[in-house]
Amino acid sequence: MLNRYPLWKYLLILIVLIGGVVYSLPNLYPEDPAVQISSVQGDTTLDEAQLERVQQTLRDAGIGIKAVERDDTSVLIRLDDADHQLRTRDLLTDQLGDDFVVALNLAESTPGWLQNLAASPMTLGLDLRGGVHFLLEVDMDAAVTQRLEVNASAMREQLRSERIRYRGTDIDGRTLTITFTNDEDRDTARRLISREFRDFDFASEQDGRASLLVMTLTDQAVNEIQDYAINQNLTTLRNRVDELGVAEPLVQRQGPDRIVVELPGVQDTVAAKRVVGATANLEFRLEARPDTPDAETETFAFRNNPNRTADLMRDVIITGDSVSSANRSFDENGRPQVNINLDGTGGTLMNRATRTNIGRNMAVLFIEHKTRDRVVMEDGEEVTVREPYTERGLISLATIQSALGNSFRITGLDSPTEAAELALLLRSGSLAAPIYFVQERTIGPSLGAENIARGVMSVQIGLLLVVLFMLIRYKVFGIFANVALALNLTLLIAAMSLLGATLTLPGIAGIVLTLGMAVDANVLIFERIREELRNGLSIQQAIHAGYERAFSSIVDANITTLLVAVILFSIGTGPVKGFAVTLSLGIITSLFTALLVTRAMVNLTYGGKPVKKLWI
């Protein structure tokens, strides 16, 4: 019989539509503006008296509180108005002092029954949700210096293994100089080193009685080092952002030495800077013996006790680059520690160094690159100059009890927060070169709310125009098309929510375009039905022929558009991807609603019934 679906097909369509409605519902519950209060140490929270004083302060300031939630380590205060967030943070920061951190937050408000079904709202991009934007600059000179330091350590070890005497090493710019006592040792070292290190131009010089081996990196080697530094930093920053749990962040290269980082939904700029911009790394070194020459040792102070120092060997056993995983825990005395697992190479080097030095102390050196601003006078004007500097401090100095392998732990940390951040940095990898913040912007949620309101208005206007056109042009069949259009929008929102896709302003443009394209298929079908009626077919035959004969044209047109959207997604970045995602999903949902949902409604209305006139 024409224009009848089997029962299973109706049930399948109904199940899909119910699922679409359920998983689109969380988007009716927007996130609440909130502030989160946690202690600096990360292991305590406000007591009842402090919490009551905090709430009274907000009430006195006329700031509406929607709800207060607390757990073992923090307090979350939901606010009635996003415009009060910054004022709330400032008030509470002044009241609580330096013992607590007050951070801006956006708290989910999805009902529990929807959360139990794994339903969550769409992720909003930076332009809709607000967040932070960083422009970072990679210190290319420091990248070259770090590579030379690694090479110098390897060369010293090679010279000692061949029993070639040297006085010391010196790094200046892209040049590494080794000082020898005589020409014979220098020439022997040059032949040995030149076979292993081919990225240098070698020269032999004299400085009084000293013989110098001067090695300068080639231009090609410098370019390779700098290119590696920017790519490695990109990878590391992406890993760090992933550890932060930020949905759909943007981390991409800009120009030869800059990186753009955008974190939607993050309102606490200070906390984001601390993790994203941290240039911390670890070095594991042996403590120097009393008879070690001064040229082979360095003296460092402990981070938690600057008055206590230790002499360490210049040679590094391994760095944080060899860490494959790290996590925070507590030792038997309840003090924070970091459990570390090394990769294969790192484990081999650690085992080789420790099995021959049992009973000797091994130090963990924490290295952090920072900058400070200094005001200088140039041509009678004050100019702020950024000065990079490096802080090095000992975390621990422990005796090697037995040969270590791929797993061990670091103790001597000040707080659980410090241990958690150190574990995060080690897991995500160290930066190949220091990075400095050139620009930072915070986009507040109020601006995002304005963008959302305008975007919703554009969707409503587009939807209204399409609905009016279809009603006027196709009458009853226009009603079918409009119902399918509403269901199409619901399914599109549900699909984006389920897939965790990010909605941006270009994505809203994709939705508006989808609404226009969604009725294209129905227009083709309805016009085909009209044509078949004019050709003399019966109403049932015309309906059946209209859907069957328009099918190939509809699929062909949408497949080509889908291919373009896939290409845009694969080669595009940021806003282009947002547009491509909504367009791709919109095409799929449009095909479903146009070919199946409207056909089901037509079948239920006209199928198997004697129809004298078709309102189309």
Secondary structure, 3 states (H helix, E strand, C coil): CCCCCCHHHHHHHHHHHHHHHHHHHHHHCCCEEEEEEEECCCCCCCCHHHHHHHHHHHHHCCCCEEEEEECCCEEEEEECCHHHHHHHHHHHHHHHHHHEEEEEEEECCCCHHHHHCCCCCCEECHHHHCEEEEEEEECHHHHHHHHHHHHHHHHHHHHHHCCCCCCEEEEECCEEEEEECCHHHHHHHHHHHHHHCCCEEEEEEEECCEEEEEEEECHHHHHHHHHHHHHHHHHHHHHHHHHHCCCCCEEEEECCCEEEEEEECCCCHHHHHHHHCCCCEEEEEEECCCCCCHHHEEEEEECCEEEEEEEEECCCCEEHHHEEEEEEEECCCCCEEEEEEECHHHHHHHHHHHHCCCCCEEEEEEEEEEEEEEEEEECCEEEEEEEEEEEEEEEEEEECCCCCCCEEEECCCCCHHHHHHHHHHHHHCCCCCCEEEEEEEEECHHHHHHHHHHHHHHHHHHHHHHHHHHHHHHHHHHHHHHHHHHHHHHHHHHHHHHHCCEECHHHHHHHHHHHHHHHHHHHHHHHHHHHHHHCCCCHHHHHHHHHHHHHHHHHHHHHHHHHHHHHHHHHCCCHHHHHHHHHHHHHHHHHHHHHHHHHHHHHHHHCCCCCCCCCC
